[in-house]
Amino acid sequence: MEQKNAMNTSPRPAATAAKAEAQSSGGASLFSVLVIILAFIVSIVVYKFVLGDPSHFQGGNNENNPNPGDYLGVVYKGGFIVPVLMTMLLCVITFSIERMLTIAKAKGTKGIESFVRTVRQKLNSNDINGALVACDQQKGSVANVVKAGLLKYNEMGRDRTMATDQKILAIQKEIEESTALELPMLEKNLVIISTLASIATLVGLLGTVFGMIRAFAALAQAGTPDAVALANGISEALINTALGIGTSALAIVAYNYFTSKIDELTYSIDEAGFSIIQTFAAQHGNTTATQTV
């Protein structure tokens, strides 16, 4: 009867976790869309009313050349690609801040190394409840995975019907499932950052090409060579390349940084999970052997 009840209730936490993950994924997607839309709106406003302010141009008209040394006017003359690149830059900054806060929350209240060390000490002294208390105090993704493994540890320790190997596999599976639920939350929006790292430079080069075409077309229509106008046109075109390369470089640094931090969390989870499994195998395996003898 107890086994039947256990079988009936065991899928519920998994279903609840899957539902929570789906809701979290939907919320993250909505957040990403809102960030992109708001970043584009802000970029348009800055481009029109800040960079395009008449005070940055000769004669107080943004159709004219920018004032000497006024880089805001030069950036404005980069053309319609500039707001797109500004949108990408704002998205990289926003998603980097969001990932930084999320990963910091996933680590928990204390250092990961200290937490894993505490859990291993509790396990070595067979203080499972103490390890659970440490998980509750730590919080975060690593603590959630370790706590799930410890709860399964207690459950398997009370079970008298399964073999030790089956119990170890059950604990290992629980840790793997908990890790699979936590990792997607850590990796959300990293795809956007990596995509921006790849396309920002290309978009900047596209803006430069359009600017060069426009500059040389204007020079051809003028009939007489104008070195000043040509120099202004080329500098305005290269603004797009500068913005694209800067955005791409920032995105690459952010992506690699967050990837390394996620790898550290994953390694800590693996280390704690290995300690749980090894402790269970050592204690309950010896107990089983003693009972058999």
C-alpha positions in Angstrom: 0.0 0.0 0.0 2.8 2.4 0.9 4.6 1.6 -2.4 1.4 2.3 -4.3 1.0 5.7 -2.6 4.7 6.5 -3.3 4.2 5.7 -7.0 1.1 7.8 -7.2 2.7 10.8 -5.6 6.2 10.7 -7.1 5.3 12.2 -10.5 3.6 15.3 -8.9 6.8 17.1 -8.0 8.2 16.5 -11.5 5.0 17.8 -13.1 5.0 20.8 -10.8 8.7 21.5 -11.6 8.0 21.1 -15.4 5.0 23.5 -15.1 7.1 26.0 -13.2 9.9 25.7 -15.7 7.4 26.4 -18.6 6.0 29.4 -16.8 9.6 30.7 -16.1 10.5 30.2 -19.8 7.5 32.1 -20.9 8.2 34.9 -18.5 11.9 35.0 -19.7 10.8 35.2 -23.4 8.4 38.1 -22.6 11.1 39.9 -20.7 13.5 39.5 -23.7 11.0 40.8 -26.2 10.2 43.8 -23.9 13.9 44.6 -23.5 14.5 44.6 -27.2 11.4 46.7 -27.9 12.2 49.2 -25.2 15.9 49.4 -26.3 14.8 50.2 -29.8 12.5 52.9 -28.7 15.2 54.4 -26.5 17.7 54.3 -29.3 15.3 56.0 -31.7 14.6 58.8 -29.1 18.3 59.3 -28.4 19.2 59.2 -32.1 16.5 61.8 -33.1 16.5 64.2 -30.1 20.1 63.9 -28.7 22.4 63.0 -31.5 20.2 64.8 -34.0 19.9 68.0 -32.0 20.5 71.0 -34.3 23.1 72.4 -32.0 25.5 69.7 -33.1 25.5 70.9 -36.8 26.7 73.8 -38.8 24.0 76.5 -39.2 21.7 74.8 -36.6 20.5 72.3 -39.2 21.1 68.6 -38.9 21.1 68.3 -42.7 24.4 70.1 -42.7 27.8 68.8 -41.7 28.5 68.4 -38.0 30.4 71.0 -36.1 34.2 70.4 -36.0 35.0 68.0 -33.2 31.3 67.3 -32.4 31.2 63.5 -32.3 27.5 63.4 -31.5 26.8 65.0 -34.8 29.2 62.6 -36.5 27.4 59.6 -35.0 24.1 61.0 -36.1 25.4 61.2 -39.7 26.0 57.5 -39.5 22.5 57.0 -40.9 19.6 54.7 -40.0 21.9 51.8 -39.0 23.0 53.8 -35.9 19.7 53.2 -34.0 19.9 49.5 -34.8 23.5 49.3 -33.4 22.5 51.3 -30.4 19.7 48.9 -29.8 22.1 46.0 -29.9 24.5 47.7 -27.5 21.7 48.4 -25.0 20.5 44.8 -25.2 24.0 43.5 -24.5 24.3 45.8 -21.5 20.8 45.0 -20.2 21.0 41.2 -20.6 24.5 41.2 -19.1 23.2 42.9 -16.0 20.3 40.5 -15.8 22.6 37.5 -16.2 24.9 38.9 -13.6 22.1 39.2 -11.0 20.7 35.8 -11.9 24.0 34.0 -11.5 24.7 35.8 -8.3 21.4 34.7 -7.0 22.1 31.1 -8.2 25.3 31.0 -6.2 23.4 31.6 -2.9 24.2 33.7 0.1 27.8 32.4 0.7 30.7 31.2 -1.4 30.2 28.1 -3.5 33.4 26.5 -2.3 32.6 27.1 1.3 29.1 25.6 0.8 30.3 22.5 -0.9 33.0 22.0 1.8 30.4 22.3 4.5 28.1 19.7 2.8 31.0 17.3 2.4 31.9 17.7 6.1 28.3 17.0 7.1 28.1 14.0 4.9 31.4 12.6 6.3 30.0 12.9 9.8 26.6 11.4 8.6 24.8 14.6 9.6 22.3 14.7 6.7 20.0 17.1 8.6 22.9 19.4 9.1 23.6 19.3 5.4 19.9 20.1 4.7 20.1 23.1 7.0 23.2 24.3 5.2 21.2 24.1 1.9 18.4 26.1 3.4 20.8 28.7 4.5 22.7 28.8 1.3 19.7 29.0 -1.2 20.3 29.3 -4.9 20.5 26.8 -7.7 23.4 24.8 -6.3 21.8 24.4 -2.9 18.5 23.4 -4.6 20.2 20.6 -6.5 22.1 19.4 -3.4 19.0 19.5 -1.3 17.1 17.4 -3.8 19.9 14.8 -3.7 19.9 14.8 0.1 16.2 14.4 0.4 16.5 11.4 -2.0 19.4 10.2 0.1 17.1 10.1 3.2 14.3 8.4 1.2 16.6 5.7 -0.1 18.1 5.3 3.4 14.7 4.4 4.8 13.8 2.1 1.9 14.3 -1.6 2.7 13.1 -3.1 -0.6 15.6 -1.8 -3.1 19.2 -3.0 -3.6 22.0 -0.6 -2.8 22.9 -0.2 -6.5 19.3 0.8 -7.3 19.3 3.3 -4.5 22.5 4.9 -5.8 21.1 5.1 -9.3 17.9 6.7 -7.9 19.9 9.3 -6.1 22.0 10.0 -9.1 18.9 10.3 -11.3 17.4 12.8 -8.8 20.5 15.0 -8.9 20.6 14.9 -12.7 16.9 15.8 -13.0 17.3 18.7 -10.6 20.4 19.9 -12.4 18.5 19.7 -15.7 15.8 22.0 -14.2 18.2 24.5 -12.8 20.7 24.9 -15.7 18.2 26.3 -18.3 17.4 29.2 -15.9 21.2 30.0 -15.8 21.6 29.9 -19.5 18.6 32.0 -20.5 19.4 35.0 -22.7 22.9 33.9 -23.3 21.8 32.9 -26.8 20.8 36.5 -27.4 24.2 37.8 -26.2 26.1 35.3 -28.4 23.9 36.2 -31.4 24.6 39.9 -30.9 28.3 39.1 -30.7 28.1 37.5 -34.1 25.9 40.0 -36.0 26.9 43.4 -34.5 30.1 43.6 -36.5 28.3 42.6 -39.7 25.5 45.2 -39.2 28.2 47.8 -38.5 30.0 46.9 -41.8 26.7 47.0 -43.6 26.1 50.6 -42.3 29.7 51.5 -43.4 29.0 50.2 -46.9 25.8 52.2 -47.2 27.6 55.3 -45.9 30.4 54.9 -48.4 27.9 54.5 -51.2 26.1 57.6 -50.1 29.3 59.6 -49.7 30.7 58.7 -53.1 27.3 59.2 -54.8 27.1 62.7 -53.3 30.7 63.4 -54.4 29.8 62.3 -58.0 26.8 64.6 -58.1 28.8 67.6 -56.9 31.0 67.4 -60.0 34.1 68.9 -58.4 36.2 67.1 -55.8 35.5 68.3 -52.2 38.1 66.7 -49.8 36.3 68.0 -46.7 33.0 66.6 -47.7 34.6 63.3 -48.7 36.5 63.1 -45.4 33.2 63.8 -43.5 31.4 61.2 -45.4 34.0 58.5 -44.8 34.2 59.3 -41.1 30.4 59.1 -40.8 30.4 55.8 -42.5 33.1 54.3 -40.3 31.1 55.3 -37.2 28.9 52.2 -37.9 31.9 49.9 -38.0 33.2 51.3 -34.7 29.8 50.9 -33.0 29.5 47.4 -34.4 33.0 46.2 -33.3 32.5 47.8 -29.9 29.2 46.1 -29.3 30.5 42.7 -30.6 33.6 42.9 -28.4 31.4 43.6 -25.3 29.0 40.8 -26.1 31.9 38.3 -26.6 33.5 39.3 -23.3 30.1 39.0 -21.5 29.2 35.7 -23.1 32.6 34.1 -22.2 32.4 35.5 -18.6 28.9 34.1 -17.9 29.7 30.8 -19.5 32.7 30.4 -17.3 30.6 31.2 -14.2 28.0 28.7 -15.2 30.7 26.1 -15.7 31.9 26.8 -12.1 28.4 26.3 -10.8 28.0 23.1 -12.7 31.3 21.8 -11.4 30.2 22.6 -7.8 27.0 20.7 -8.4 28.9 17.7 -9.8 31.3 17.7 -6.9 28.5 17.9 -4.3 26.5 15.2 -6.1 29.6 12.9 -6.2 30.1 13.3 -2.5 26.4 12.4 -1.8 26.6 9.3 -3.9 30.0 8.2 -2.5 28.9 8.7 1.1 25.7 6.7 0.5 27.6 3.9 -1.2 30.2 3.8 1.6 27.7 3.8 4.5 24.8 1.8 3.1 27.0 -0.6 1.1 28.9 -1.6 4.2 25.6 -1.9 6.1 24.2 -4.2 3.5 27.3 -6.3 3.5 27.2 -6.6 7.3 23.6 -7.6 7.2 24.3 -10.2 4.5 27.2 -11.7 6.5 
